[in-house]
Amino acid sequence: MDRTITDAEHSELLGYLADLQNKGQAEQLIADAWEQFKPKHTAFSEQESRLLLRRILDQRPTVDLPKAVSKRRFTALYPTLLAAASIILIAIIIPYFTGGDKATAGLTLEQAVSQYGIEPGTDKAVIKLGDGRTIVLDGTGAGVLAEEGGMHIKELADGEIRYEPTVAASEAPVTYNTITIPKGGHYRLVLPDGTKVHLNSQTTLKYPTQFAGRERMVELEGEAFFEVQHLSTPKPFIVKTLTQEVEVLGTSFNIDAYGIRETKTTLVEGSLRVVANGATVLLHPGEQVINREASPLQVEAANMDQELAWHHGYFLFNDEGIESIMERVARWYDVEVEYHGNMADKRFGGTFQRSKSITQLLTSFRTTGLVDFKITERRIIVMEK
């Protein structure tokens, strides 16, 4: 069943409901519809409503009603209630066949994207300070945002967040900050040691206001590109995720650590050691290690353009499954995705600017004839063709 109804079928349905030979089935449909109906305002209690429904179906004006509802009142309302019950049934049945999405009927993808305000991601983040305060960031360049742990937390004109020591920094206790990037956002951050971090959508990074001790450790969940500051006194920089630890001395690399199913660490330059699942591997520039749950670490040559595309403002797909593609698209455009049909063999390639409307990407995939799309509010439905 494709949940559609033609004008002829609509007329046939109404004729079916009006035919006395179908009285039993029609009564059951009306009863079911009455149970599902959720009015904004109620004139009767639940008990009164059930009595009224029974009166409509039985067509007997002698049904005993509660004293609060007089028989004169009910008799006057009866024709209206009978019509209303039929209308309620039709109102519930028709949307079932039409899909209940009249608001998007006839809209092009571009019109639906505009109507529901689906926009590319922007500078967007929240920093939670050690004392519980939160700072909402939007890339507007607001200057000094807060002071904590001997650091001034500043937002620069280009939207970058930077930590700069105060006069009394050496005497201040170390506290921990957490920056969270929501769906539809990204942000750039300079850590207290000068390390630059670009954080992708749906990413969280926890870090200290000062890197005291023998190492510099941060905790990542999501995806981030790091350019680690080289120090005159060697102090390892460690990124801890849910499934591994990455140790570096001075390097640039990308970590994709959404969840625990798979973590990919890609080295651009320098040296990097990954420890996970009781094993240790050393990466060289241009390599990546894939850490899959309950599997040995896998080292392979990396497609650098593809792995760093998000960092440079692009989506780059190379014979990639539609579900994997839409997972990334959903994070960036802050939408939900559902699938109708078999998507196992639906694979696509292409390069798209992340700053552009999602319409361009969806239209490109649609022209392959493999899938189609429908947008309802902030939900994209991917349909097999």
C-alpha positions in Angstrom: 0.0 0.0 0.0 1.4 3.4 -1.0 -0.9 5.5 1.3 -2.4 7.4 -1.6 -6.1 7.8 -2.6 -7.5 9.1 -5.9 -10.7 11.3 -6.2 -12.6 8.3 -7.5 -11.5 6.2 -4.5 -12.4 9.1 -2.1 -15.9 9.1 -3.5 -16.1 5.3 -3.3 -15.1 5.5 0.4 -17.8 8.0 1.2 -20.3 5.9 -0.6 -19.2 2.8 1.4 -19.8 4.7 4.6 -23.2 5.8 3.6 -24.4 2.3 2.5 -26.6 0.7 5.3 -25.3 -2.7 4.3 -21.9 -1.7 5.6 -23.4 -0.5 8.9 -21.5 -2.8 11.2 -18.1 -2.1 9.7 -18.8 1.6 9.5 -19.8 1.7 13.1 -16.6 0.0 14.1 -14.6 2.5 12.1 -16.4 5.4 13.7 -15.9 3.9 17.2 -12.2 3.4 16.5 -11.9 7.0 15.1 -13.7 8.3 18.2 -11.1 6.6 20.4 -8.2 8.1 18.5 -9.7 11.6 18.3 -7.9 14.2 20.5 -9.9 17.4 20.7 -8.2 20.7 21.8 -11.3 21.5 24.0 -13.8 19.1 25.5 -17.5 19.7 26.1 -18.1 16.3 27.8 -16.4 14.0 30.3 -15.0 10.7 29.1 -18.1 8.9 30.4 -20.4 11.3 28.7 -18.5 11.0 25.5 -18.8 7.2 25.5 -22.6 7.4 26.1 -22.9 10.0 23.3 -21.0 7.7 20.9 -23.2 4.8 21.8 -26.3 7.0 21.2 -25.0 8.0 17.7 -24.3 4.4 16.7 -27.5 2.9 18.2 -29.8 5.8 17.0 -31.9 5.4 20.2 -32.9 8.7 21.8 -33.6 6.9 25.1 -30.0 6.3 26.3 -29.7 7.3 29.9 -27.2 10.2 30.3 -25.7 11.7 33.4 -27.7 14.5 34.9 -25.1 17.0 33.8 -26.3 16.4 30.2 -30.0 16.9 29.7 -32.0 14.9 27.1 -33.2 18.1 25.5 -29.6 19.2 25.1 -28.6 15.8 23.6 -31.6 15.7 21.2 -30.7 19.1 19.9 -27.1 18.1 19.4 -27.8 14.7 17.9 -27.7 15.5 14.2 -24.6 17.6 14.7 -22.9 14.8 16.6 -23.8 12.2 14.0 -22.2 14.3 11.3 -19.2 15.1 13.5 -18.5 11.5 14.2 -18.6 10.8 10.5 -16.3 13.8 9.8 -13.9 12.6 12.5 -13.7 9.2 10.8 -13.0 10.7 7.4 -10.5 13.2 8.9 -8.5 10.2 10.3 -8.8 7.9 7.4 -8.0 10.4 4.6 -4.7 11.5 6.1 -3.7 7.8 6.5 -4.0 7.4 2.7 -2.5 10.7 1.8 0.4 10.4 4.2 -0.7 13.3 6.4 1.7 15.8 5.0 -0.4 18.3 3.1 1.9 21.0 4.2 4.6 19.7 1.9 2.4 18.4 -0.9 3.5 19.9 -4.2 6.6 21.5 -2.7 9.9 21.2 -4.5 13.0 20.2 -2.5 14.2 23.8 -2.6 10.8 25.1 -1.4 10.6 22.6 1.5 14.2 23.4 2.6 13.3 27.1 2.6 10.0 26.5 4.4 11.5 24.5 7.2 14.6 26.7 7.6 17.2 24.0 6.8 20.5 25.9 6.6 24.2 25.0 6.4 26.0 24.8 9.7 27.5 28.0 11.3 29.9 29.0 14.1 28.0 27.6 17.1 29.1 26.2 20.4 28.7 26.3 24.2 31.6 26.3 26.7 30.9 25.0 30.2 33.4 26.4 32.7 34.8 24.6 35.7 32.5 26.6 38.1 29.4 25.5 36.2 28.8 28.7 34.2 28.1 28.4 30.5 29.1 30.7 27.6 27.1 30.5 24.3 29.2 31.2 21.3 28.0 32.3 17.9 31.1 33.7 16.1 30.3 37.4 16.6 33.7 38.3 18.1 32.6 39.4 21.6 36.1 40.0 23.1 36.8 38.7 26.7 34.1 36.3 27.6 35.3 35.1 31.0 38.2 34.6 33.3 38.9 31.3 34.9 41.9 29.2 36.1 44.3 32.0 35.4 43.2 32.5 31.8 41.2 35.1 29.9 38.8 33.3 27.5 38.5 35.5 24.4 36.5 35.3 21.2 38.3 36.9 18.3 36.9 38.8 15.4 37.1 35.7 13.2 35.1 33.7 15.7 38.1 31.8 17.1 38.2 31.1 20.9 41.6 31.7 22.5 43.0 31.2 26.0 45.4 33.8 27.2 47.1 33.8 30.6 46.4 36.5 33.2 49.0 38.2 35.4 48.3 35.7 38.2 48.1 32.6 36.0 50.9 30.7 37.7 49.1 30.9 41.0 45.6 30.0 39.8 44.3 26.4 40.3 43.7 24.3 37.2 40.1 23.9 36.2 38.5 22.0 33.3 36.4 23.5 30.5 34.2 21.6 28.0 33.2 22.9 24.6 30.2 21.3 22.9 29.4 21.8 19.3 25.7 21.0 18.5 24.3 19.7 15.2 24.5 22.4 12.6 27.6 23.9 14.0 31.5 24.0 14.1 34.1 26.0 15.9 37.8 26.8 16.1 39.6 26.9 19.4 43.1 27.7 20.5 44.1 25.8 23.7 46.2 27.3 26.5 49.4 25.8 25.0 48.7 27.3 21.6 47.4 24.1 20.0 44.7 24.8 17.4 41.6 22.7 17.2 38.8 22.7 14.6 35.7 21.0 16.0 33.0 19.5 13.7 29.3 19.2 14.4 28.1 17.1 17.4 31.5 17.1 19.0 32.7 17.6 22.6 36.2 18.4 23.8 37.2 18.6 27.5 40.5 20.3 28.4 42.3 22.1 31.3 42.7 25.8 31.6 46.4 25.1 32.0 48.5 22.1 31.0 50.4 21.5 34.3 52.4 18.3 34.8 54.3 16.1 32.3 51.6 15.8 29.6 48.9 17.7 27.8 45.7 15.6 27.8 42.3 16.4 26.3 39.2 14.2 25.9 37.3 14.1 22.6 34.0 12.7 21.5 33.1 13.5 17.9 35.5 14.8 15.2 38.3 17.4 15.4 41.4 18.5 13.5 44.4 19.3 15.7 47.5 21.3 15.0 49.6 20.6 18.0 51.9 23.3 19.3 55.5 22.3 19.6 57.0 23.1 23.0 60.7 23.8 23.8 60.4 21.3 26.6 58.9 18.1 25.3 55.5 17.4 26.8 53.4 14.8 25.0 50.0 15.9 23.7 47.4 13.1 24.3 43.9 12.9 22.9 41.7 10.4 24.7 38.6 9.1 23.1 36.1 6.4 24.2 38.2 3.7 22.6 41.8 4.8 22.3 44.6 7.2 23.2 46.6 9.2 20.6 50.0 10.5 21.7 51.9 13.2 19.7 54.9 15.5 20.2 54.3 18.1 17.4 52.0 17.3 14.6 48.7 17.8 12.7 46.1 15.1 12.5 42.4 14.4 12.3 40.4 12.1 14.6 36.9 10.9 13.7 35.5 9.4 17.0 31.7 9.5 16.8 30.6 6.7 19.2 32.5 3.4 19.7 31.8 1.5 16.5 34.7 2.9 14.6 37.4 5.6 15.2 39.7 6.8 12.4 42.9 8.7 13.1 44.6 10.3 10.1 48.1 11.8 10.3 48.9 14.8 8.1 52.5 15.6 9.4 54.7 14.7 12.3 54.6 11.5 14.2 51.8 9.9 16.1 51.3 6.8 18.3 47.9 5.2 18.8 47.1 2.9 21.7 43.9 0.8 21.7 42.7 -2.7 22.3 46.0 -3.6 24.0 48.0 -2.7 20.9 50.2 0.2 19.8 50.8 1.5 16.3 53.0 4.3 15.0 51.7 6.3 12.1 53.6 8.1 9.4 52.3 11.1 7.4 49.6 10.1 4.9 48.5 7.1 6.9 45.5 6.4 9.1 44.6 3.8 11.7 41.1 2.4 11.9 40.0 1.2 15.3 36.9 -1.0 15.1 35.2 -2.4 18.1 36.6 -5.9 19.0 38.9 -5.9 15.9 42.7 -5.4 15.5 44.0 -2.0 14.6 44.2 -1.5 10.9 46.8 0.8 9.3 46.3 1.9 5.7 47.1 4.8 3.3 44.6 7.6 3.8 42.6 9.4 1.3 43.7 12.8 2.6 41.3 14.8 0.5 38.3 12.8 1.7 39.3 12.7 5.4 40.1 16.4 5.6 37.3 17.6 3.4 35.1 18.8 6.3 38.0 20.8 7.7 38.4 22.6 4.4 34.6 23.2 4.0 33.6 20.4 1.7 31.7 17.1 1.6 33.7 14.6 -0.5 32.1 11.2 -1.1 33.8 8.3 -3.0 31.5 5.4 -3.7 30.0 5.8 -0.3 26.8 4.3 1.0 23.8 6.6 1.3 23.3 5.9 5.0 26.9 6.9 5.8 26.6 10.0 3.7 23.3 11.1 5.2 24.7 10.6 8.7 27.3 13.3 8.1 24.8 15.5 6.2 22.3 15.3 9.1 24.9 16.5 11.6 25.9 19.5 9.5 22.3 20.6 8.5 20.8 19.7 11.8 18.1 17.3 10.4 16.8 13.8 11.1 16.8 11.1 8.4 14.7 8.1 7.8 14.8 5.5 5.0 12.1 3.8 3.0 13.2 0.7 1.1 16.5 -1.1 0.6 19.5 1.2 0.7 22.2 -1.5 0.8 23.3 -0.9 -2.9 22.8 2.8 -3.0 26.3 4.3 -3.3 27.3 7.8 -4.5 30.3 10.0 -5.1 30.8 13.7 -5.5 32.1 16.9 -3.9 29.8 19.5 -2.4 30.5 22.8 -0.5 29.3 22.6 3.0 28.3 26.3 2.8 25.8 25.6 0.1 22.1 24.7 0.5 21.4 21.0 1.1 19.2 21.2 -2.0 22.2 20.9 -4.3 23.3 17.6 -2.7 19.9 16.0 -2.7 19.1 17.1 -6.2 22.4 15.6 -7.4 21.7 12.2 -5.8 18.1 12.2 -7.1 19.2 12.6 -10.7 21.0 9.2 -10.5 17.5 7.6 -10.4 18.5 5.4 -7.4 16.8 7.4 -4.6 14.3 10.1 -4.1 13.7 12.5 -1.2 10.8 14.0 0.7 11.2 16.7 3.4 8.7 17.0 6.2 9.6 19.6 8.8 13.3 18.9 9.7 13.1 15.2 8.6 14.5 14.0 5.3 12.9 10.8 4.0 15.2 8.8 1.6 13.1 6.6 -0.6 14.3 3.8 -2.9 13.3 4.2 -6.5 
